[in-house]
């Protein structure tokens, strides 16, 4: 298979024959069919199955895809990753083992792609690990920023792999701060939203590959999975579910419903993973997948289909309706969707005594190289986004030190070219050749806080997401 779909988001190969045709919807009943009790049972049994996937060393993640997405499903189902242990050994709890993995210098590989960091961001957040503060040297938000495309602003990673940009939106917009604040600036969200909209196909959905500017690709049939993910990407970026593009995506999914089962008829046929992604997209947008447009003429919903795919009491989900054994990946996608989750969820409060909801490294370690996420917005539509590498000399650093480092150690380059003053302290009067003018001055925000006057001595802590903006 080509790398158009990075391995981290590639679905299992489908072997079913041509898909069944979707049935048109008629007058819809008013009530959902899967009851709260049925959903609760599905959630309980699904969690039990995912717990059985934990290895003896406490891990879920390893080489390749593994079962890393289990953290997003656990959080959606109300189970804290720190409470998941092999045979009750709290020293090997799933969160600690995962955090240790993400902190290693060799992770994810010698040739990483942007989706490696996006996947980790979504799952670290769900596990209760602040993705910007995994360790003194690991900042997953900054890792994602490093894949910004200067030549095609708004894309992350090669634009041909459109899913890299979709999951950048999901990770950067969905993985909020520990206090629930969106950590990236509106200018960055707007740039990504523009690319998401430009890639929507004529039928209202999306696919994994770039379609922007190519009429033939825009006219191709969309994919159920990617439509769910792209819908969620728009919604977590601040687009309301009443927006025209969301309404069109919703109509596309509705047109693919199979009346007799409630399944979505995917390009490769009916399967749990495609349905899980679509339902997670609806969940992320606050669209009920059990009422109105998603209750078929025969009284079935996508949630009905997913629950029908689950083995009970074992709790695992089968991938295809005819399978006789569960699939780990399908079980993760199925549980996350049935439990009401999007592609990540805030971590539940642990039940393990003394375990905090969040773990993070909020201070620098002097002499340990790290990265910080930086955007520079000149107020004229020229947004720069980069990952800045620096080696701090104390537990905190300053905005001046970050901007100085960005002039020579930013990925991609060109984020910062000049800073005035170039040393010492004081108000930043010019950045990248653009000077303060009256009330239009350079201002700074950390982790989505209100913008304030940018000075060289402005304190920056470990993991802070830094936005610098020129304007009133």
C-alpha positions as CSV (number, residue, x, y, z in Angstrom):
1,X,0.0,0.0,0.0
2,X,1.2,3.5,-0.7
3,X,2.0,6.1,2.0
4,X,-0.9,8.2,1.0
5,X,-2.4,6.9,4.2
6,X,0.3,6.8,6.9
7,X,0.5,3.5,8.8
8,X,-0.7,5.0,12.0
9,X,-4.2,5.6,10.5
10,X,-4.4,2.9,7.9
11,X,-7.4,0.6,8.2
12,X,-7.1,-3.2,8.0
13,X,-7.3,-4.4,4.4
14,X,-10.9,-5.2,3.5
15,X,-11.7,-8.3,1.6
16,X,-15.4,-8.1,1.3
17,X,-17.1,-7.8,-2.1
18,X,-18.8,-4.8,-3.5
19,X,-20.8,-2.9,-0.9
20,X,-24.5,-3.0,-0.5
21,X,-26.5,-0.1,-1.8
22,X,-27.7,2.3,0.8
23,X,-31.4,2.7,1.3
24,X,-33.2,6.0,1.1
25,X,-34.7,7.3,4.3
26,X,-38.4,7.8,4.7
27,X,-40.3,9.2,7.7
28,X,-38.2,8.7,10.8
29,X,-39.4,7.5,14.2
30,X,-38.7,9.9,17.0
31,X,-36.9,7.6,19.5
32,X,-33.5,6.0,19.5
33,X,-33.3,2.2,19.7
34,X,-30.1,1.5,21.7
35,X,-31.1,2.1,25.3
36,X,-28.9,3.7,27.9
37,X,-28.7,0.3,29.6
38,X,-27.6,-1.4,26.4
39,X,-24.9,1.3,25.9
40,X,-23.8,1.0,29.5
41,X,-23.4,-2.8,29.1
42,X,-21.5,-2.4,25.9
43,X,-19.2,0.1,27.5
44,X,-18.5,-2.1,30.5
45,X,-17.8,-5.2,28.4
46,X,-15.8,-3.2,25.9
47,X,-13.6,-1.8,28.6
48,X,-13.0,-5.3,30.0
49,X,-11.9,-6.5,26.6
50,X,-9.5,-3.7,26.1
51,X,-8.0,-4.3,29.5
52,X,-7.3,-7.9,28.3
53,X,-5.1,-6.4,25.6
54,X,-2.6,-5.0,28.0
55,X,0.7,-6.7,27.9
56,X,2.5,-8.1,31.0
57,X,4.8,-5.0,31.1
58,X,1.8,-2.7,31.2
59,X,2.0,-1.4,27.7
60,X,-0.4,-0.9,24.9
61,X,1.9,0.9,22.5
62,X,4.9,-0.5,20.7
63,X,6.1,-1.1,17.2
64,X,3.7,0.0,14.5
65,X,0.1,0.7,15.2
66,X,-0.2,-1.6,18.2
67,X,-3.2,-0.8,20.5
68,X,-2.3,2.8,21.3
69,X,-5.7,4.1,20.4
70,X,-7.1,2.2,23.4
71,X,-6.4,5.3,25.5
72,X,-8.9,7.3,23.5
73,X,-11.5,4.6,24.0
74,X,-10.8,4.2,27.7
75,X,-11.3,7.9,28.3
76,X,-14.5,8.0,26.3
77,X,-15.8,5.1,28.4
78,X,-14.9,6.8,31.7
79,X,-11.8,4.6,32.6
80,X,-8.6,6.4,33.6
81,X,-5.4,4.9,32.0
82,X,-3.6,5.0,35.3
83,X,-6.2,2.6,36.7
84,X,-5.4,0.0,34.0
85,X,-2.8,-2.4,35.3
86,X,-1.6,-5.9,34.6
87,X,-2.7,-8.1,37.5
88,X,-3.1,-5.1,39.8
89,X,0.6,-4.0,39.5
90,X,0.2,-0.3,39.8
91,X,3.9,0.2,39.0
92,X,3.1,-0.9,35.5
93,X,0.0,1.1,35.0
94,X,-0.8,1.9,31.4
95,X,-0.3,5.7,31.7
96,X,3.1,5.5,33.3
97,X,4.4,3.0,30.8
98,X,3.0,5.0,27.9
99,X,4.6,8.2,29.2
100,X,7.9,6.5,29.5
101,X,7.7,5.3,25.9
102,X,6.9,8.8,24.6
103,X,9.8,10.2,26.5
104,X,12.5,8.0,25.0
105,X,14.8,9.6,22.4
106,X,14.3,6.8,20.0
107,X,10.5,7.1,19.8
108,X,8.7,7.0,17.5
109,X,11.3,5.9,14.9
110,X,14.3,7.0,12.9
111,X,12.0,8.3,10.2
112,X,8.8,9.6,11.8
113,X,5.8,11.2,10.1
114,X,3.5,13.8,11.4
115,X,0.7,11.4,12.2
116,X,3.0,9.6,14.7
117,X,3.0,12.8,16.8
118,X,-0.7,13.5,16.2
119,X,-1.7,10.0,17.3
120,X,0.4,10.3,20.4
121,X,-1.0,13.7,21.2
122,X,-4.6,12.5,21.1
123,X,-3.9,9.4,23.1
124,X,-1.6,11.1,25.6
125,X,-4.3,13.7,26.3
126,X,-6.9,10.9,26.8
127,X,-4.4,9.1,29.2
128,X,-4.0,12.2,31.4
129,X,-0.5,13.1,30.0
130,X,-0.2,16.8,29.0
131,X,1.0,16.3,25.4
132,X,3.0,19.5,25.5
133,X,4.7,18.5,28.8
134,X,5.4,14.8,28.4
135,X,8.9,15.1,29.8
136,X,11.7,17.7,29.9
137,X,12.6,16.9,26.3
138,X,9.3,15.8,24.8
139,X,6.7,18.3,23.6
140,X,4.3,16.7,21.2
141,X,2.6,19.9,20.3
142,X,5.9,21.3,19.2
143,X,6.6,18.1,17.3
144,X,3.5,18.6,15.3
145,X,4.3,22.3,14.6
146,X,7.5,21.2,13.0
147,X,5.6,19.7,10.1
148,X,3.9,23.0,9.1
149,X,4.2,23.6,5.4
150,X,5.6,27.1,4.7
151,X,4.8,26.8,0.9
152,X,1.2,25.7,1.7
153,X,0.2,27.3,5.0
154,X,-2.4,25.4,6.9
155,X,-1.1,21.9,5.9
156,X,0.9,19.7,8.2
157,X,3.2,17.2,6.5
158,X,3.1,16.7,2.8
159,X,-0.2,18.1,1.6
160,X,-0.8,15.0,-0.6
161,X,-1.4,13.1,2.7
162,X,-4.4,15.2,3.6
163,X,-5.1,13.0,6.6
164,X,-2.0,14.5,8.3
165,X,-3.7,17.9,8.3
166,X,-7.0,16.5,9.5
167,X,-5.3,14.8,12.5
168,X,-3.3,18.0,13.1
169,X,-6.6,19.8,13.6
170,X,-7.9,17.0,15.8
171,X,-4.8,16.9,17.9
172,X,-4.2,20.7,18.2
173,X,-7.8,21.6,18.7
174,X,-8.9,18.5,20.7
175,X,-6.0,18.2,23.1
176,X,-6.7,21.2,25.3
177,X,-4.8,22.5,28.3
178,X,-5.3,20.9,31.7
179,X,-7.7,23.7,32.5
180,X,-9.7,23.0,29.3
181,X,-8.4,26.0,27.3
182,X,-7.8,25.7,23.5
183,X,-4.0,26.2,23.5
184,X,-3.4,27.2,19.9
185,X,-4.3,30.7,18.5
186,X,-7.3,31.5,16.4
187,X,-5.1,32.4,13.4
188,X,-3.7,28.9,13.3
189,X,-7.1,27.3,13.7
190,X,-8.4,29.5,10.8
191,X,-5.5,28.5,8.5
192,X,-6.3,24.8,9.1
193,X,-10.0,25.3,8.7
194,X,-9.4,26.9,5.3
195,X,-7.6,23.7,4.1
196,X,-10.2,21.4,5.6
197,X,-13.0,23.2,3.7
198,X,-11.0,23.3,0.5
199,X,-10.7,19.5,0.5
200,X,-14.4,18.7,0.9
201,X,-15.6,16.7,-2.0
202,X,-18.6,17.6,-4.1
203,X,-20.7,14.9,-2.4
204,X,-20.1,16.5,1.0
205,X,-17.5,14.1,2.4
206,X,-13.7,13.8,2.4
207,X,-11.0,11.3,1.5
208,X,-7.5,10.6,2.8
209,X,-5.7,12.2,-0.2
210,X,-5.6,15.9,-1.1
211,X,-8.3,17.1,-3.4
212,X,-8.0,20.9,-3.1
213,X,-7.7,22.5,-6.5
214,X,-8.3,19.3,-8.5
215,X,-11.8,19.1,-9.9
216,X,-11.5,15.4,-10.8
217,X,-10.5,14.5,-7.2
218,X,-13.2,16.7,-5.7
219,X,-15.7,14.8,-7.8
220,X,-14.6,11.4,-6.5
221,X,-16.6,9.4,-4.0
222,X,-15.8,10.3,-0.4
223,X,-14.8,7.9,2.4
224,X,-16.9,7.2,5.4
225,X,-13.9,7.1,7.8
226,X,-12.3,10.3,6.7
227,X,-15.6,12.2,6.6
228,X,-16.1,11.4,10.2
229,X,-12.5,12.5,11.1
230,X,-12.8,15.7,9.0
231,X,-16.1,16.6,10.5
232,X,-14.6,16.2,13.9
233,X,-11.6,18.3,12.9
234,X,-13.7,21.2,11.9
235,X,-15.8,21.0,15.0
236,X,-12.9,20.8,17.4
237,X,-11.4,23.8,15.5
238,X,-14.5,25.9,16.5
239,X,-16.8,25.4,13.5
240,X,-20.4,25.0,14.7
241,X,-22.5,22.0,13.6
242,X,-24.9,24.3,11.9
243,X,-22.2,25.3,9.4
244,X,-22.9,24.5,5.8
245,X,-19.9,22.2,5.4
246,X,-20.9,20.2,8.5
247,X,-24.5,20.0,7.3
248,X,-23.3,18.7,3.9
249,X,-21.1,16.1,5.5
250,X,-24.0,15.0,7.7
251,X,-26.1,14.6,4.6
252,X,-23.4,12.6,2.9
253,X,-23.3,10.2,5.9
254,X,-27.0,10.0,6.0
255,X,-27.1,9.0,2.3
256,X,-24.9,6.0,3.1
257,X,-27.1,4.5,5.9
258,X,-28.3,0.9,5.4
259,X,-31.9,0.9,6.6
260,X,-31.9,-2.7,7.9
261,X,-28.8,-2.4,10.2
262,X,-28.1,1.2,10.8
263,X,-24.6,0.7,9.3
264,X,-22.8,3.2,7.0
265,X,-22.1,1.7,3.6
266,X,-18.3,2.4,3.3
267,X,-16.3,2.3,0.1
268,X,-15.1,-1.2,0.9
269,X,-18.3,-2.4,2.5
270,X,-19.9,-2.4,5.9
271,X,-17.4,-2.7,8.8
272,X,-17.0,-1.6,12.4
273,X,-14.0,0.7,11.9
274,X,-15.6,2.9,9.3
275,X,-18.8,3.1,11.4
276,X,-16.8,3.9,14.5
277,X,-15.0,6.8,12.8
278,X,-18.3,8.2,11.4
279,X,-20.0,8.0,14.8
280,X,-17.0,9.6,16.5
281,X,-17.2,12.4,14.0
282,X,-20.9,12.9,14.8
283,X,-20.1,12.8,18.5
284,X,-17.4,15.4,18.2
285,X,-19.8,17.7,16.5
286,X,-22.6,17.2,19.1
287,X,-24.8,15.4,16.5
288,X,-26.8,12.6,18.1
289,X,-26.2,9.4,16.0
290,X,-29.4,7.8,17.3
291,X,-32.1,10.3,16.4
292,X,-33.5,12.3,13.5
293,X,-31.4,11.8,10.4
294,X,-29.6,8.8,11.8
295,X,-32.6,6.7,12.7
296,X,-33.5,4.7,9.6
297,X,-36.9,3.8,8.2
298,X,-36.6,0.4,9.8
299,X,-35.8,1.8,13.3
300,X,-32.0,1.2,13.2
301,X,-29.1,3.5,14.1
302,X,-25.3,3.4,13.7
303,X,-25.0,2.7,17.4
304,X,-27.3,-0.3,17.0
305,X,-25.0,-1.6,14.3
306,X,-21.9,-1.2,16.5
307,X,-23.5,-2.9,19.5
308,X,-24.6,-5.8,17.2
309,X,-20.9,-6.2,16.2
310,X,-19.9,-6.8,19.8
311,X,-19.3,-10.2,21.4
312,X,-20.8,-10.5,24.9
313,X,-19.9,-11.1,27.6
314,X,-16.4,-11.0,26.0
315,X,-16.8,-7.4,25.0
316,X,-14.7,-7.4,21.8
317,X,-16.0,-6.1,18.5
318,X,-15.7,-8.0,15.2
319,X,-14.5,-6.1,12.2
320,X,-16.9,-7.5,9.6
321,X,-20.4,-8.7,10.3
322,X,-19.5,-12.2,9.3
323,X,-16.4,-12.5,11.5
324,X,-16.3,-15.1,14.3
325,X,-13.7,-13.5,16.5
326,X,-13.0,-9.9,17.8
327,X,-10.5,-7.5,16.3
328,X,-8.5,-5.3,18.7
329,X,-8.5,-2.3,16.4
330,X,-12.3,-2.6,15.6
331,X,-12.9,-3.0,19.4
332,X,-11.2,0.3,20.1
333,X,-13.1,2.2,17.3
334,X,-16.4,0.6,18.3
335,X,-16.1,1.2,22.0
336,X,-14.9,4.8,21.6
337,X,-18.0,5.6,19.4
338,X,-20.6,3.7,21.4
339,X,-19.3,5.5,24.6
340,X,-19.9,8.9,23.0
341,X,-16.3,9.8,22.2
342,X,-14.8,11.8,19.4
343,X,-11.2,11.1,18.6
344,X,-10.0,12.0,22.1
345,X,-11.5,12.9,25.4
346,X,-10.4,14.6,28.6
347,X,-9.0,12.0,31.0
348,X,-11.4,10.7,33.7
349,X,-10.5,11.2,37.4
350,X,-8.6,8.1,38.5
351,X,-9.9,5.7,41.2
352,X,-6.4,4.7,42.2
353,X,-5.6,6.3,45.5
354,X,-3.2,9.3,45.2
355,X,-3.1,9.2,41.4
356,X,-3.6,12.7,39.8
357,X,-5.9,13.3,36.8
358,X,-2.9,14.8,35.0
359,X,0.9,14.2,34.9
360,X,3.2,16.7,33.2
361,X,6.7,18.2,33.3
362,X,6.0,21.9,33.6
363,X,9.5,23.1,34.2
364,X,12.6,23.0,32.0
365,X,15.7,20.9,33.0
366,X,18.7,23.1,32.7
367,X,21.0,21.8,30.0
368,X,18.4,19.4,28.5
369,X,17.4,20.4,24.9
370,X,13.7,20.8,24.3
371,X,11.2,22.2,21.9
372,X,8.5,24.8,22.1
373,X,5.6,25.5,19.7
374,X,5.6,29.0,18.3
375,X,3.4,31.0,15.9
376,X,4.1,34.5,14.6
377,X,1.2,36.4,13.1
378,X,2.1,39.7,11.5
379,X,-1.6,40.8,11.3
380,X,-1.5,40.8,7.5
381,X,-2.3,37.2,6.8
382,X,1.3,35.9,7.0
383,X,1.2,33.3,9.7
384,X,4.5,31.6,10.6
385,X,4.4,28.3,12.6
386,X,7.4,26.4,13.8
387,X,9.0,24.2,16.4
388,X,11.8,25.9,18.2
389,X,14.7,24.0,19.7
390,X,16.6,25.5,22.6
391,X,18.6,24.3,25.6
392,X,17.4,26.2,28.7
393,X,19.7,27.3,31.4
394,X,17.1,27.3,34.2
395,X,13.7,26.0,35.1
396,X,12.1,28.8,33.0
397,X,13.2,30.8,30.0
398,X,12.1,34.1,28.4
399,X,10.3,35.1,25.2
400,X,13.5,36.8,24.0
401,X,15.5,33.6,24.4
402,X,12.8,31.7,22.4
403,X,12.7,34.2,19.6
404,X,16.5,34.4,19.5
405,X,16.6,30.5,19.2
406,X,14.0,30.6,16.5
407,X,16.2,32.6,14.2
408,X,18.5,29.7,13.8
409,X,16.9,26.6,15.3
410,X,13.3,26.5,14.1
411,X,11.6,23.9,12.0
412,X,10.5,24.9,9.4
413,X,12.9,27.8,9.1
414,X,12.0,31.4,8.6
415,X,9.6,31.6,11.6
416,X,11.7,34.4,13.1
417,X,14.3,36.4,11.1
418,X,15.0,39.4,13.3
419,X,14.1,40.7,16.8
420,X,14.4,44.2,18.1
421,X,15.9,44.7,20.7
422,X,18.2,41.7,20.0
423,X,19.5,41.5,23.6
424,X,18.7,42.5,27.1
425,X,15.1,43.3,28.3
426,X,12.4,45.6,27.3
427,X,9.4,45.8,24.9
428,X,9.8,44.0,21.6
429,X,9.5,46.9,19.1
430,X,10.0,45.0,15.9
431,X,9.8,41.4,14.8
432,X,10.6,40.1,11.3
433,X,11.1,43.7,10.1
434,X,7.6,44.8,11.2
435,X,7.7,47.6,13.8
436,X,5.2,48.7,16.4
437,X,3.0,51.5,15.2
438,X,0.7,53.4,17.5
439,X,-1.7,50.9,19.2
440,X,-0.6,48.2,16.8
441,X,2.2,46.4,18.7
442,X,3.6,43.0,19.2
443,X,1.7,41.0,21.8
444,X,2.2,37.5,23.3
445,X,-0.1,34.7,24.5
446,X,0.7,31.4,26.2
447,X,-1.5,28.4,26.0
448,X,-4.5,30.4,24.7
449,X,-4.4,33.1,27.3
450,X,-5.2,36.7,26.5
451,X,-2.7,38.6,24.5
452,X,-0.4,41.1,26.4
453,X,2.5,43.3,25.6
454,X,5.5,41.3,24.3
455,X,8.7,41.9,26.2
456,X,12.0,40.1,26.0
457,X,11.8,39.2,29.7
458,X,8.3,37.7,29.4
459,X,8.5,34.4,31.3
460,X,8.0,31.1,29.4
461,X,7.6,27.8,31.1
462,X,8.2,24.3,29.9
463,X,5.6,23.2,27.4
464,X,4.0,26.6,26.9
465,X,2.4,27.1,23.4
466,X,3.6,30.5,22.4
467,X,1.6,32.8,20.1
468,X,3.1,36.2,19.1
469,X,0.8,38.6,17.2
470,X,1.0,42.2,15.8
471,X,-2.1,44.3,16.2
472,X,-4.2,46.5,18.4
